[in-house]
Amino acid sequence: MEKTANALALLRQASFIRQADDFGDVVPVFKKTVWADKPVSRAILHVTALGFYEAYLNGGRVGRFIFAPGWTSYRTRLQAQSYDVTDLTESCNVLEIAVGRGRRFHARTDEELPDLPSRDIALIAALEITYEDGTGETVFTDESWTCSKSNVLYSDIYNGETVDYNAPTDGDFPVRTVDVPKDILILTEGEESREMARLPAVERITTPKGETVLDFGQEVTGYVEWKVPEKQGAEFVLYHAEMLDKDGNFYTENLRSAKCEIHVISDGRPHLYKPRFTFQGFRYIKLVGFDADINLEDFNAVVVFSDMKRTGFFACGDELVQQLYENVVWGQRGNFLDVPTDCPQRDERLGWTGDAQVFARTASFTYDTRRFFRKWLHDLAADQRENGAVPHVVPRVWDGQGSAAWGDACTIVPWQVYLAYGDTSVLREQFNSMKRWVDFIGTECSEPGLWDGGSHFGDWLSLDAGDEATAGFTDDDLIATAMYANSVDITIKAGKLLGEDVSAYEALYPVIVNAYRTHFLNDGKPEHETQTAQVLALTFGLTDNPAREMKKLCDDIEACGHLKTGFVGAGYLLHVLSDNGRTDLAYRLLLRREFPSWLYPVTMGATTTWERWDGMKPDRSFATPAMNSFNHYAYGAVADWLYGDVAGINPDEQEPGYRHIVLRPHPSKALGYAKARLLTERGEIVSSWEYTGEGDNCEFSFTVPDGSHATLYLDGETYEFESGTHHATFEFAGF
């Protein structure tokens, strides 16, 4: 995709257009024929749409961006793309751009854009041609364009797509211009969503109900590419699902209202079909209308996600832990599709702020998330309310706002991006948003420092309130006040880096800590003595007696034998144990196989991270279908502990971007070996250890790239390393 300085200037000379006639659900194709009567030296297509667009020049697909132009806060921000199409030009150039509804369905723009009800689409484009003789011309979208009906009769991201290869597509219909403010146009900020892999179907299953089901062996986000049987007029249907039920039948109840169906009607000729404007989250597909002789090779799952560079890797000697890690990676792939969605399958797929902040550090180790998160954070700031409240989901598609640990994505995500890459620009861009958020919290307090107002999700899906509950048992006000302290602390640190005056926040911070200690520590209330409460007090330094809180936490874990934390506490739990001398207990939680644990879903065949600790029960029945996704990345934050405490690679706040590498490996004989690799702009960082089989001897190896230095903390000793690869053998009993 090209970056040209004049793209927006040219697009602002064009008009937004849509079909003049009502096509119903049929996807329109906008057309323009452009004659080039002399040799072309360069041709650039600048384009965007309210809806998903797909452009073709002389039959050739323009670019690799799927679901373009990407999902932003359409009220104020609409990304535009520029593509070099020189190689596709001819003397007679037919430009065709199909526009599906895409995410336009969600944009609540009725008040701002009264001519565009939320389901309507619109296209704007400019084809810039430069000839070899130095002359040029630009063709803009206007009422001289025409449109036709495509053979895509229906397309929706939740319900699927219907294609009829018999449908006439050669009609010529007029277009009309629509009044859309062009000041919402911006250059592309995020990564392109692309087709990243293809997975073959691995098994054909006939279920007890007689259903024909194909298994791809891995839950993915994307769609299926398949050969349409050459049977004139026949309709073929694909249904998508994450799971088979305990009897082995196709299970779709947890999709809620999302139909996730693909309908294709054959014209008797060969077609290799894949959806154009929809995606699904699935491992299994059910086939209806097909003959008995199905060839597995005719079906491939196309994996789609944002085209981020893979940077982090982990390996260890325990097969279940390794599979857990792979599940975390697949969970990120499945949900980092242009925005950090909560899940890719049911009638949701929204940019939940709480999930994003929990997973931000893990995400930024595994993939290069700079462009991905910065684009999303710009939308967060754009959607932030006038009072500073942050929506529950970004882009904002409903009115929920202001929950602790969800709105705190406003501070936590940019801070984690800064730590990972050492670039202060993300802090500078988001600093005003951070301040507005913590200032909003102050208006929700009944007394200074005590966040006891508003409505919160709490420790979402924790187990201390029962395994079918949504909000956990931990006091919402306790969580809110703890997160308030953390966000103010981050705002202070960011402001100091930027040279901003943060004296008011420095004065506020001890007030919050005091309010927390006064209202929530050692008052005898059970909702203040949960695992999550203790984890937050220790993580954010809110207790005046860390040893006491650690004892209570460890006593509770040892008494019940397992974790009880939800979305808020789980990501910090193992770190707290390791940081306070109980790595043995952290390993006990990590390696536990029974429910509840991180490995329990792995033992049940999971290939991605689940939303609930017990999405599938031991008897293979399911938790409530109202809230039971099998591809939800929040609990995958455990991979940060694998990177940082098992293998031992950590950033340093004082020298971020891994200029100084904090090596804190915690070897375990139960794992046998562990290794993490991180690709940075300075080079590759490697930390590995392996037990030799000779007593407690453990071999360590560290690679420090040029321009970085490292400090190894091991068994109470400290060692300094400059760039290069270093090897050592220590006697270490491990855990």
N, C-alpha and C positions, 0 to 999 in steps of 0.2 A: 504494500500500500504506500502510495506516494505522500509526501508532506510538501505542500506548496503554500507559500505565503499568501497568495491571492485567491485561495480557494473560497474563503468566506465572502470576499468582495464580489467574486463572480456569482456565487449562489444568491447573493442578495439582489442581483439584477434579474434573477429568474423568478418564476411564480410557483407557488405550491398549486398542484393540480390534483384532481380526482375525477373519476368517471362522472359524466353528467347524468347518466341514467342510473337507476337503482339496480345493481347486479345481485342484490340479496347477499348470500354467503359466498358467491363465486369470486375467486381471486382475480382481479383485473391485471392486464398486461398493458403498460403504456408504451407507445411506439413513436418513433421518429426516424425518417429516412434522411440521411445526410450525404450529399454527393461531394466527392473530393476529385476535382478535375485536374489536379497536379499532385506530384509526389508529396507524401506526408513525412515530415521529420519527427514529429512528436504529437501524440494525442493523449489528453488527460480527461478522464471523466470524474467530475465532482458531483457527489450525489448523497442524498439522505432521504429519509421518509419517516413519517409517523406511521409505524407499522414495520414489519420485516420486509426488506426488499431483496431481490435477486436480479442482477443485471446481466444482459447478454449483448454482445456486439457481434453481428454477423454469425450468430449461433454459438459463439465462444463465451464460456462463463467468465465474467469479470471478477478477478480476485478470488481469494479462498475464504473470505469472511462469511461465515454462516450466521443467520439471525442478525445481520447488519440492519441498522446502524449501531446496535447495542442498546441496552436498556439504561436510561438515565431518567432523571426527574424532568419529564417532558414539559412540565409547566415553564421551566426556565432554562433547560439544558437539552439540546438535541445535537448529538455528534454527527459530523459530516465526514465522509471519506473521499479520498482522491486516489484514482487508479491510473497507472500508465497502461493505456490500451493500444499503443502504437502498433504492436505486432498483430492486432486483430483487425486493423483497418484495411479497407479495400477502396475501390473507386466508388462503389455504391455501398453505403454503410447503413445497416438496419440496426438501430438501437432499440432494445426491448427491455423493459424493467417491470417485473411482476412485484406486486406489493400485497403481502398478506397482513392479517390483523395483528399478529404477533402480540407484543405486550401492550399494544394500543388499547386493548380491552380494559386495562387497569388504570389508564391515566384519567384521573378525575379533573378534567380540564373544562368542564361545562361552563363554569363561570368566566374563566379567563378567555376561552375560545368558544364562544357560543355557536359558531358555525360548524364546529366539529364535535358532535357527540362522541362519547368515549370509544365507541366501536368503529368510528370512521377512520379511514386512512387518508394519507396525502403524500405526494411525491414532489421533490424539488431536485433539479439536476442542471448541470452545465457541462457540455462537451466542448473542451478547449482544443482546437486544432492549430498546429503550427506547420506551415509548409516549408519545403526545402529552399524555396526562394526568399524566405524571411517573412512572408505575409502570413496572415492567420485569420481565423474566425472563431466565434463561440456560439454554440447553439444552446438556447435556454428553454426550459420547460415553460410552455404557455399554451394558449388555446389552439395553436396550430398542430399540437400533438393529437394523436388519436389513441384509442384503447380498444382492446378486445377482451372477450371472456377467455380465461384459461380453462384447462381441463381439471383444475383443482376446484371442485364444487363446494368444498368446505374445508376450513383449516382453523384449528384452535389449539393452543399449547396444552390444554388440559384434556380436551376431548378427542384430539387426533385429526385425521385428514381423510377426505374422500376424493378420489380421483376417478374420472370416467374417461378412458382413452377413446371413447366414441363421441365425446362431446365436441361440437363444432368450435373451433378456435380462430377462424379466419374472418370473423366479423369486424367491422370498422365502426366504432362508436365515438361520439364527441366527448371531449373533456371540458371541465370548467375550472376556473381558478378559484382558490379559496383563500380567505384572509387569515393567514397564520403569521404572527409576529416573527420577523426574521432575526430579531436580536436574541432569540433563544439558540441560534446556531453556534456551535463551537467546533473546533478541530478535535479529532479523535484523541482521547486521553488514555483509554484503557487498552488492554490486549484484545486482539481479534479472537472471537470464538471460532474454532476450526474443528474439522474432522481430524482427530489425533491418532486413531488406531482402528483396526477392524478385528473382530473376534469371530471365529467360525462357530456355528452351532455344534455342540459336542455330543448331544444325545437327543434321540426322539423318544418320547414317553407317551404311552397310552394310559391315561389315568383310570382309576376305578369307575369313574363316570363315563368312560369311553371318549374323553377329550384327547385330541391330538396336540401335544405340547412339545415345544423344542426348548432345550436348556442350553444356554451359552456358557454355563459354568462360572460366570462372574456377573455380579450386579453392576450395571453400567448406566450412564446417562447418555442418551442419544436416540438412535432409531435403527431400524432394520432395513438393510438393502437386500432385495430379493428379486428373483426372476419370476415375472408374472406368467402363469400358465397361459398358453396360446389357445384360449377357449372363448370364442366370440360371445359376448354378452354375459359371461359368467362373472359373478361377484365373489371376490376373495377377501376375507376379513382376518386381520391380526389383532389379537387382544394382548395386553402387556400386564405382567405381574412380577412382584418381587419374590413371592414364595409359593410353595405348594402347601396345602394344609396337612394336618396330621394323618389324613387318609391318603394323601398323595394327589389330591385334586387341586385344580387351578384356583388360586385364592386372590380375590380383588377387593374384599370388603374394606381394607385399610386405605384404599384409594379414595374413599368417601365419594364425592360427586364426580370426580374425574373419570371419564369414560375410557380414555387411553385406547382408542380404537383406530385402526387403519382399514379403510374400505377401498378396494381397487376393482374397477370393472374393466374386463379385458376387451380389446377390439380384435382378438384373434391373431395379433402379431407379437413378436418377441419384444419385451420391455424389461429393462433392469430398473426397478423402481426403488426410490427412497423418498421419504417425506421431505418437503422443502421448507415448511414454516411451522413445524411442531417438533417436539422432542418428548421422550418418556424416560422414566427411571424403571429399569426392569432387569431381570435375569431370565425370565421365561416368557415365551409367547405361545398363545393358543391359536391354532389355525382352524378356520371354518371355511368350507367351500372347496377345499383342495381334494384331489384324488388321493388314493391310498399310497401310491408310489412317490412319496416325498423324498427328494434328494437333499440331504443336509448341506451339501456344498452350495445349494442355491440360496442359502440364507447366511448373512453376515451381520453381526451387530456393529454399527458404526459408533465409535466412542467420541463424544464431543465435549470439549471444555476449553477454557481460555488458554491461549497459546503462550503459557508461561514457561520459562526455562527451568528444568529440573536442577536443583542445586544440592539437595540433601539426601543422604542414603544411610541406612542402618542395617546391620546384619548381626545375628547372634546364633548361639548354638542350641537354642530351644525352639522346636518347630512351631509350637503354639504361639509363643511370643513373636516369632518371625511373621506368622500369619496375621497376628494382631496388627503388627506394623504395616503389613501390606494392605490390610483392611483400611487403616487410617489413610494411607496414600490414595486408595481408590475412593474413599469418602471425600477427600479433597477434590479429586478430579471430578467426581460426580456433582459437586455442589459449587465449584468455582467456575461457573458458567456465566461469565460477564459480571455477575454480582455474586456475593457470597450467600447463596440460597440456603435455607434450612434443610430442604429435601427436594428431590427432583421428580417425585412420582405422583403424589396426591394433589388435591385441589388447593395447593398452597404455593410452594416454590418461590418464596419471597426472601428478600434480603434482611433476614432477622439480625438485629444489632447484637443481641445477647450471644448468639452462636458465634458471630464473627469475632467479638472481643475475646471470648474464651479460647478460641483456636488461633488467634493472630500470630502468636510466637511460633507455634508448631508450623503453621502455614508458611511463614517466612523463612523457615529453615529448609523445608522440603522443596519449595519452589521460590523463584524470584517473584515476589508479589508487589514490587514497587509500583508499577503502572496500574496493576489490578486494584490495589487498595487505594491509591491516591485518587483515581477516578471515582471510586465509590465514596470516599471521604468527601470529595467535592459535592457529591449528591447529598450526603448527610448534612453538610453545612447549608446547602441550598434548601433542603426540606426542613431544617430546624425551625421551630416556631418562633414567632416574634419574642416570646417570653424566654427563649433559650431552651425549651424542652426539645428533646430529641425523639423522633418517631420510633416506634417499636420496629418498623420495617423501613428500609431504604432501598429503592425509591419509595416514597410514602404513597400508599394506596388506600390507607384507612386512617382513622383519627387517633388511634392509640398512641400514647406518648408518655415520656417521663418516668419510665420504670428504672429503678436501680439495677445495675449490672447489665441492663440493655442500653440505656442511654449512655452509659459509661464507655461504650465503644468510641464515643467522641474523643476521649482522652487516651484510652488504652491502645487502640489500634495505631494511631500515629506514633505513639511512644514506642511500640514494638517494632514498627517499620524503621524508626530512627535507630534503635538499638541494632537491628539486623544489618543496616546498610550505612549508618553513620552520616546520613544526609540530613542536615537541619532544615532543608527546604520544606519537607513535609510538615514539620512543626510550625514553621512560619506560615504556611498556607492554612493550617488548621487552628492556629493559636486563638484567634478571635472566637472560633466555634467552641474551643475548650472553655474559655472564660465565660461565654454566654451560658454554657451548660452548668458550670459550678455556681454561677450567679443565680440561675434558675433554682437550683437545689436550695439555696439560701432562702428563697421565698416560700419553700415548702416546710420550713422548720418552725415548730412552735416555740422553740428557744434556740439561741445561737448554737450551731454545731450539731443539733439533734434533728436528723431527717426523719420525721414521723408523720409527714403528710403525703398525700397522693396515693396511687394504686400501683402495686408491684407484683411481679411474677414470683418473687421469692426464689428459693432454691429449687428451681424447676425440676420436676420428676425425680426428686430425691426419695429415698426409701424410708426415712424416719417417720413419715406420715402414712405409710402403707403403700404397697406396690401398685395400687391402682389410682393413687392420688396424683394430682398434677403439681400443686404447690407443696413444698416440703414443710416440715415442722418448725424450722428455724424462724425466729421472729423477723418479719419483714422489715421492721424499723431497725433492727440490729444490722441486717444485711445492708440496708440503705445507708445507714450512718457509716459503716465500714467502707463501703464503696465511695461515699462522699469524701472520706479522708484520703483514699487512694487517688481519686481524681484531682483533688486539690494539691496533693503532693506532686503528681505528674505535672500539673499546670505550673507549679512553682519551678520545678526543674527545667521544664521547657522554656519558661519565661527567662530564667537566668541565662540559658544558652543563647537566647535571642537578644539579650540585653534589654529586656522589658522590665518595667517596674512591677514587681510582684509582692511588694511589702504588705499589701492588704491581705493577700492569701497566706503569707508567712505568719501574719498575726492570727488568721483564722484557723490555721491547721491545729495548733495546740488546743484551741477551743473545741474542735471536733473530737480530738482524742480524749479530752476530759469528759465531754458529753457521753462518749462511748463507755468510758470506764465507770462513770457515775450511774448510767442507766442499765448497763448490760452485763457487767462483770460481777460474778459472785453474789447475785441477788436471790439465788435459789430457784429461779424460774426455769422449768425444764426446757422451754423454747430458747433459752439463752445458753444451754449447756449441750448443744448438739455438736456433732463432728464438724459441721460446716462453720458453726460459730467459733469453735476453737481454731479451726484452720484460718479463718479470716483474721482473728485477733493476732495470730502468730505471723501470718504472711505480711500484714500491713503494720506490724509493730504497735498494735493498739493496747496490748496488755502491759501492765507494770510488773508482771511476774510470769515470764515465759515458761519457766520450769513448771509452774503450777498448771498452766494451760496444756503443756505437753503431756504432763502426767494424766490429766483428765482425758485427753484425746487418746493416748495410748491405752489407758485402762479400758476405755469404751471399745476400742477396736479389738483388744485382746479378749474382752468379755463376750462380745458377739461373734468375733472371728471374721468380720468383713467390714467393708465400707458401707456408709449410709448416705453419702453425699449425692447431690444432684448437679445441675449445670453450673451452679455458682461455686461449689466447693470442690468438685472432683478434679478440676485442672490444677489446683494448688496442693492437694492432699499429699501426694508422694513427695513433692518438693519440700513440704514442711517437715515431713518425717526425716528425710535425708539431711536437711539443713540443721536439724536439731538432734543429730546423733542416733537416729533410729532407722537407718537404711535397712536393717534386718526386717523390720516390720513393713517397710515399703515393699521389699521384695516378697514378703508373705502375701501382701495384697495383690501385687502384680501377678504372682504365680498361682493364685487361687483359681481353681477351675470350676468350682460349683457356683451357682447363683447365690448372691450377686457378686460379680467380678468382671474385669475386663476380658478374661479368657473364656467366660461362660458362653458368650455368643460364638466364639471361635469353635468351641466344642459342639455347638449346634449347627455348624456348617456355614456361619456368616462369612461373607466375602467383602462386606463394608461394615462401618460402625453403625450400631443401632441407636435409635432415639431413646429407647427404654432399656434398662438393665435386663429386663425379662420380656422383651418383645415377643419371644416364643418361650413358652413354659417348658419345663423338663418333659412333660407328656406330649409336647409338640402342639399343644393348643396355643392360641394367641392371646395377648393382652388386648384391651379394648381397641376396636378398630377406629374409634374416634380420634386416637392419638397414638399411632404406632407405625412409625416409619422405620424401615430397615436400611436406610441410607441417610444418616444424620451425623454430622461430623463432630459435634461438640465434645463427646466423651473421647474422641480421638486426640484430644489435647494431651493424653498420656504419652504420646510419642515425644513430646518435649522433654519428658523425664528420661526417656530412652536416649535421646540425643545428649542431654545435658548432665544426667546423673549416672546413667549406666555407662555409656561410652565416654562422656565427660566434656563435651564441647559447649562452652558458654560464652556469650558476649560480655563485655565490661562496660558499665554505664559511663565510666570516665574516658574510655577510648573505644567508642562503639564502632560498629562495622568490622569487628574482629581485628582491629589494629592491635589490641591486647586480647589474647585468648585466655580465658579462665578454664583450665583443665581440672575437672573434678570427677574423675572416673570412680566408680564403685564396683569393683569386680565381684562376680558371683560364681561360685563353683556350680551352682544350679544351671547357669547359662553356659559355662565352659569357656566361651569367648564372646566378645562384642567388638564391633567396629562401626564407627561413624565417619562419613566423609561429607565435607561441606565445600562447595565450589564458590569462591568469593572473587571479587575483582582483583585481589592481590594474588590469588592462586588457590591451590587446594589445601584444605586443612584436614588432617587425618588424626584420629585418636583411636587406638585399638589396644586390647589386652587379651591374653589367652593363658589359661593354666597349662603348665607344661606336663602335668602328670607326675611330677616329682615333688611330693609333699605339697607345701603351700607356695611353691615358686610360680610366679606369674610374670609373664613377659609383656612389657609395655612398649608401644611404638607411637611416636608423635611426629607429625609433619607440620612445620610452621612455615607459611609462605614468606617470601621476601616482603619487607616492609611491615611485618608483624612481629610480635614477641609473645611469649606465653609463660604463664605461671602454673605449675602443677602442684595441686594440693592432694596429698595422699597419706593417709594414716598418721595425720598430725604433723607431717613434714611438708616443707615447701621447696620447690625446685624451679629455677628460672631457665628458660630456653630462648635462644634467638632463632632466626630462620634456619631451616634445614630439617633433616629427618634424624630423630634421636631414638635410641633403643636403650632399654634398661630392664633388668630382672630384679624384682623385689619379692621378698617373702611376705605374703599377704594371705591371711586366712580366708578372707572374703566373707560372703553372706549366704 
